């Protein structure tokens, strides 16, 4: 008797989008034991590992890859290059266009996006928002991601992802986004960071609701209550891995998250039990251990031949 095999999914209405974008993050300061380039481009390896993990669970016959540029640009002072208030704006524009070309060609009804930094959600969610007028967004993240171009606080595009999705700061026009969500359709969950404190006035200005880790620690009732009031029938979910408590699992860039694995799984599955999940992004995976292991491997004979 032959052992059973896991067959690839054949539901072509769901696209798995591998999107190993790294340019939106300026993260070298988080990882002093990595070179700036290793840290910055660690998102590429992180996305590839996520894809391997997901494929080991449920192989997909409907996968697309956004080609990502690898040029690492620094100015004369050794800093990442900002263009019109956004670091690496030019390659980000090209990669966003490439992602939309894939989506327009494949025409998926649902998208699983594997990143890469948080801005990988922008094309997927704006595309889905153009399909559905009854969709809401639950953004699981220790950070609010409501930065704007030319902010003194930080100029990484991954920290502007929610701003882009809700059409703020001219980002919709700049990045050619086909649609956007009303801020009343977006719920931030798990905020716990200096950035969240810094942007609290802007969050209020933008009209974005949020729930702290303690609000969702025991059950998902407040999230489900918000969704019911939103009138949504479909939901998109962004999971930034830095929302997790680093003491339990530290595989992301930030380490201030306070939510457990069990809490995150429960929230997402509670949403899925009552709503059609049309988009799920898993972002900000950056594994120092694998980056260091690659450093070892690339210096071994036979490996590099």
C-alpha positions as CSV (number, residue, x, y, z in Angstrom):
1,X,0.0,0.0,0.0
2,X,1.4,3.3,-1.1
3,X,1.7,6.1,1.6
4,X,-0.9,8.8,1.2
5,X,0.3,12.1,-0.3
6,X,-0.8,15.6,0.2
7,X,-2.2,16.9,-3.1
8,X,-1.8,20.5,-4.2
9,X,-4.9,22.7,-3.8
10,X,-6.8,23.1,-7.1
11,X,-9.1,25.9,-6.1
12,X,-7.8,28.6,-8.4
13,X,-10.0,31.3,-6.8
14,X,-7.4,31.6,-4.1
15,X,-4.0,32.9,-5.0
16,X,-0.9,32.5,-2.8
17,X,1.2,35.6,-3.4
18,X,4.8,35.2,-2.4
19,X,6.0,38.8,-1.9
20,X,9.5,39.0,-0.3
21,X,9.6,42.8,-0.3
22,X,12.2,44.3,2.0
23,X,12.7,47.9,0.9
24,X,9.9,49.2,3.0
25,X,11.7,48.5,6.3
26,X,14.7,50.3,7.8
27,X,15.5,47.7,10.5
28,X,19.3,47.5,10.9
29,X,19.2,49.2,14.3
30,X,17.1,46.2,15.6
31,X,19.8,43.7,14.8
32,X,23.3,44.9,15.8
33,X,24.8,41.4,15.2
34,X,23.8,41.5,11.5
35,X,25.2,43.7,8.8
36,X,22.8,46.4,7.6
37,X,22.2,44.5,4.3
38,X,21.7,41.2,6.0
39,X,19.1,42.8,8.3
40,X,17.3,44.7,5.5
41,X,17.1,41.8,3.1
42,X,16.4,39.3,5.9
43,X,12.7,39.8,4.9
44,X,13.5,37.9,1.6
45,X,14.6,34.8,3.4
46,X,11.8,35.2,5.9
47,X,9.1,35.2,3.1
48,X,10.7,32.1,1.5
49,X,10.7,30.2,4.7
50,X,7.1,31.1,5.3
51,X,6.3,29.8,1.9
52,X,8.1,26.5,2.6
53,X,6.2,26.2,5.9
54,X,2.8,26.9,4.3
55,X,3.6,24.5,1.4
56,X,4.4,21.7,3.9
57,X,0.9,22.1,5.3
58,X,-1.1,22.6,2.1
59,X,0.7,22.8,-1.3
60,X,-0.8,25.2,-3.7
61,X,-1.0,24.9,-7.5
62,X,-1.9,28.6,-7.7
63,X,1.1,30.5,-6.5
64,X,2.7,33.7,-7.9
65,X,5.9,35.4,-7.0
66,X,6.5,39.2,-7.0
67,X,10.1,39.7,-8.3
68,X,12.0,41.8,-5.8
69,X,15.0,43.9,-6.6
70,X,18.2,43.3,-4.5
71,X,20.2,46.5,-4.9
72,X,21.1,47.8,-1.5
73,X,21.4,51.6,-1.7
74,X,23.1,53.8,0.9
75,X,23.9,57.5,0.8
76,X,27.3,59.1,1.5
77,X,26.6,59.0,5.2
78,X,25.8,55.3,5.1
79,X,22.0,55.8,5.5
80,X,19.2,54.3,3.4
81,X,18.2,56.5,0.6
82,X,14.9,58.3,1.0
83,X,13.1,59.7,-2.1
84,X,10.3,62.2,-1.4
85,X,10.1,61.1,2.2
86,X,10.0,57.3,1.5
87,X,13.0,55.1,1.7
88,X,13.7,53.2,-1.6
89,X,10.6,54.7,-3.1
90,X,11.5,53.9,-6.8
91,X,11.9,50.1,-6.4
92,X,8.8,50.1,-4.2
93,X,6.8,51.7,-6.9
94,X,8.0,49.2,-9.5
95,X,7.3,46.2,-7.2
96,X,3.8,47.5,-6.3
97,X,3.1,47.8,-10.1
98,X,4.4,44.2,-10.6
99,X,2.1,42.9,-7.8
100,X,-0.9,44.6,-9.4
101,X,-0.1,43.1,-12.8
102,X,-0.1,39.7,-11.2
103,X,-3.5,40.3,-9.5
104,X,-5.1,41.8,-12.6
105,X,-3.9,38.8,-14.7
106,X,-4.8,36.1,-12.2
107,X,-8.0,37.7,-10.9
108,X,-8.2,35.9,-7.6
109,X,-11.2,36.0,-5.4
110,X,-9.1,35.4,-2.3
111,X,-5.4,36.1,-1.6
112,X,-2.9,34.6,0.9
113,X,0.1,37.0,0.9
114,X,3.4,35.9,2.4
115,X,5.9,38.7,3.1
116,X,8.1,40.5,3.4
117,X,7.5,43.6,5.3
118,X,4.0,45.0,6.1
119,X,3.6,47.0,2.9
120,X,3.0,43.7,1.0
121,X,-0.6,43.9,2.2
122,X,-1.2,47.1,0.3
123,X,-1.7,45.7,-3.2
124,X,-3.6,42.6,-2.1
125,X,-6.0,44.5,0.2
126,X,-6.5,47.4,-2.2
127,X,-7.2,44.9,-5.0
128,X,-9.7,43.0,-2.8
129,X,-11.3,46.3,-1.7
130,X,-12.0,47.0,-5.4
131,X,-13.8,43.7,-5.7
132,X,-15.9,43.8,-2.5
133,X,-17.9,46.7,-1.1
134,X,-18.7,44.7,2.1
135,X,-15.2,44.0,3.3
136,X,-13.5,45.1,6.5
137,X,-9.9,44.9,7.7
138,X,-8.5,43.5,11.0
139,X,-4.9,44.6,11.3
140,X,-3.0,42.5,14.0
141,X,0.1,44.4,14.7
142,X,2.1,45.9,17.6
143,X,2.4,49.1,15.4
144,X,-0.4,51.1,13.8
145,X,1.4,51.6,10.5
146,X,-0.1,55.0,9.9
147,X,3.1,56.9,9.0
148,X,3.2,59.4,6.1
149,X,5.9,60.5,3.7
150,X,8.4,62.9,5.2
151,X,7.6,61.9,8.8
152,X,10.6,62.8,11.0
153,X,9.8,59.8,13.2
154,X,10.4,57.1,10.5
155,X,10.3,57.0,6.7
156,X,10.0,53.3,6.0
157,X,7.0,52.5,3.8
158,X,6.0,49.4,5.8
159,X,5.1,51.9,8.6
160,X,2.7,53.6,6.1
161,X,0.8,50.5,5.0
162,X,-2.5,51.3,6.8
163,X,-2.2,55.0,5.7
164,X,-2.0,53.8,2.1
165,X,-4.9,51.4,2.4
166,X,-7.2,54.1,3.8
167,X,-6.1,56.7,1.2
168,X,-4.1,59.1,3.3
169,X,-1.1,61.2,2.5
170,X,-1.3,61.0,-1.2
171,X,-0.1,57.4,-1.1
172,X,-3.1,56.1,-3.1
173,X,-2.2,58.3,-6.0
174,X,1.6,57.8,-5.7
175,X,1.4,54.0,-5.7
176,X,-1.5,53.8,-8.2
177,X,-3.8,52.0,-5.8
178,X,-7.1,51.0,-7.4
179,X,-9.2,51.4,-4.3
180,X,-9.1,52.2,-0.6
181,X,-11.0,51.5,2.6
182,X,-12.9,53.9,4.8
183,X,-11.1,54.2,8.1
184,X,-14.3,53.0,9.8
185,X,-13.7,49.7,8.1
186,X,-10.3,49.1,9.7
187,X,-9.7,47.8,13.2
188,X,-6.2,47.8,14.7
189,X,-5.6,45.0,17.2
190,X,-2.6,44.4,19.5
191,X,-1.0,47.8,19.5
192,X,1.9,47.9,22.0
193,X,4.9,50.0,20.9
194,X,6.5,53.4,21.1
195,X,5.3,54.0,17.6
196,X,1.7,53.4,18.7
197,X,2.1,56.0,21.4
198,X,3.7,58.4,19.0
199,X,1.0,58.1,16.5
200,X,-2.0,58.1,18.9
201,X,-3.1,61.6,17.9
202,X,-2.9,60.7,14.2
203,X,-4.9,57.5,14.8
204,X,-7.6,59.6,16.4
205,X,-7.4,62.1,13.5
206,X,-7.8,59.3,11.0
207,X,-10.7,57.8,12.9
208,X,-9.2,54.4,13.4
209,X,-10.5,52.1,16.1
210,X,-8.2,49.9,18.0
211,X,-8.1,47.2,20.7
212,X,-5.2,46.6,23.0
213,X,-3.8,43.2,23.8
214,X,-5.7,43.1,27.1
215,X,-9.0,43.7,25.3
216,X,-8.7,40.5,23.3
217,X,-6.7,38.4,25.7
218,X,-9.6,36.2,26.9
219,X,-12.0,36.1,24.0
220,X,-12.7,37.7,20.6
221,X,-16.0,39.3,21.5
222,X,-14.9,42.9,21.0
223,X,-13.5,42.2,17.6
224,X,-16.7,40.3,16.5
225,X,-18.8,43.1,18.0
226,X,-16.9,45.7,16.0
227,X,-17.2,43.6,12.8
228,X,-21.0,43.3,13.4
229,X,-21.3,47.1,13.6
230,X,-19.2,47.6,10.5
231,X,-21.7,45.8,8.4
232,X,-19.0,43.7,6.7
233,X,-19.7,40.3,5.3
234,X,-16.1,39.6,4.3
235,X,-12.9,40.3,6.2
236,X,-9.2,40.8,5.3
237,X,-6.7,40.0,8.1
238,X,-3.1,41.3,8.3
239,X,-0.9,39.3,10.7
240,X,2.3,41.1,11.6
241,X,4.4,38.5,13.5
242,X,5.7,41.2,15.8
243,X,2.2,41.3,17.5
244,X,3.4,38.0,19.2
245,X,5.0,38.0,22.6
246,X,8.7,37.7,21.8
247,X,9.1,35.6,25.0
248,X,7.1,32.9,23.4
249,X,8.1,33.3,19.8
250,X,10.5,35.9,18.4
251,X,10.6,35.6,14.6
252,X,9.8,39.2,13.6
253,X,11.5,42.6,13.5
254,X,9.8,44.2,16.5
255,X,9.8,42.6,19.9
256,X,7.2,44.6,21.9
257,X,4.2,42.4,21.1
258,X,2.2,41.0,23.9
259,X,-0.1,38.4,22.3
260,X,0.3,34.7,22.5
261,X,0.1,32.2,19.7
262,X,-3.1,30.8,21.1
263,X,-4.7,34.2,21.2
264,X,-3.8,35.0,17.6
265,X,-5.0,31.6,16.4
266,X,-8.2,32.0,18.3
267,X,-8.9,35.5,17.0
268,X,-8.3,34.6,13.3
269,X,-10.4,31.4,13.5
270,X,-13.2,33.1,15.4
271,X,-13.4,35.7,12.6
272,X,-13.3,32.9,10.0
273,X,-16.1,31.1,11.7
274,X,-18.5,34.0,11.2
275,X,-17.2,35.8,8.1
276,X,-15.7,35.0,4.8
277,X,-12.0,35.7,5.0
278,X,-10.9,36.9,1.5
279,X,-7.4,38.1,2.4
280,X,-4.8,37.0,4.8
281,X,-1.3,38.4,5.0
282,X,1.5,37.1,7.1
283,X,4.3,39.6,7.3
284,X,7.5,40.8,9.0
285,X,9.1,37.4,9.4
286,X,12.8,37.8,10.0
287,X,14.7,34.9,11.4
288,X,18.1,35.8,12.7
289,X,19.0,32.2,13.2
290,X,18.6,31.4,9.5
291,X,20.3,34.5,8.4
292,X,23.4,33.5,10.5
293,X,23.2,30.0,9.2
294,X,23.2,31.2,5.6
295,X,26.3,33.3,6.5
296,X,28.0,30.0,7.6
297,X,26.8,28.1,4.5
298,X,28.0,30.6,2.0
299,X,31.5,30.3,3.3
300,X,31.8,26.5,3.0
301,X,33.4,24.6,0.1
302,X,31.0,22.8,-2.3
303,X,28.1,25.0,-1.2
304,X,29.4,28.0,-3.1
305,X,30.6,26.0,-6.1
